[in-house]
Amino acid sequence: MLSSITYRPVVKSEQSKAIELWQTVFEPKEDGYFERYFLSTASPSYQ
């Protein structure tokens, strides 16, 4: 069986769900690592 993956950017309306998914899968520390890259309040250096 051959499967395919489609990669695309996360849109603003999906940001909170993306963070929830990352936290569920990777159990990150409370250092804000994932939030820095996905939240609209992130520094422009990270977006």
C-alpha positions as CSV (number, residue, x, y, z in Angstrom):
1,M,0.0,0.0,0.0
2,L,1.4,3.4,-1.0
3,S,0.4,6.5,0.9
4,S,1.0,10.1,0.2
5,I,1.5,13.1,2.4
6,T,0.6,16.6,1.6
7,Y,2.6,19.4,3.3
8,R,1.2,22.9,3.6
9,P,1.5,25.9,5.8
10,V,-0.6,26.2,8.9
11,V,-3.2,29.0,8.5
12,K,-4.1,31.3,11.3
13,S,-7.4,29.6,12.0
14,E,-5.5,26.3,12.6
15,Q,-2.8,27.6,14.9
16,S,-4.3,26.7,18.2
17,K,-5.1,23.2,17.0
18,A,-1.6,22.8,15.6
19,I,-0.1,23.7,19.0
20,E,-2.5,21.2,20.7
21,L,-1.4,18.5,18.3
22,W,2.4,19.2,18.9
23,Q,1.9,19.2,22.7
24,T,0.0,15.9,22.5
25,V,2.5,14.2,20.2
26,F,5.8,15.6,21.5
27,E,4.9,16.5,25.1
28,P,7.1,19.7,25.0
29,K,8.4,21.4,28.1
30,E,6.7,24.5,29.4
31,D,9.4,26.7,27.7
32,G,7.1,28.1,25.0
33,Y,9.2,26.6,22.2
34,F,6.2,25.6,19.9
35,E,4.2,28.7,20.8
36,R,7.0,30.9,19.6
37,Y,6.7,29.6,16.1
38,F,2.9,29.3,15.7
39,L,1.1,32.0,17.7
40,S,0.3,35.3,16.0
41,T,1.9,37.1,19.0
42,A,5.3,35.5,18.1
43,S,8.2,37.7,17.3
44,P,8.6,38.3,13.5
45,S,12.0,36.7,13.9
46,Y,10.3,33.3,14.6
47,Q,7.4,33.5,12.1
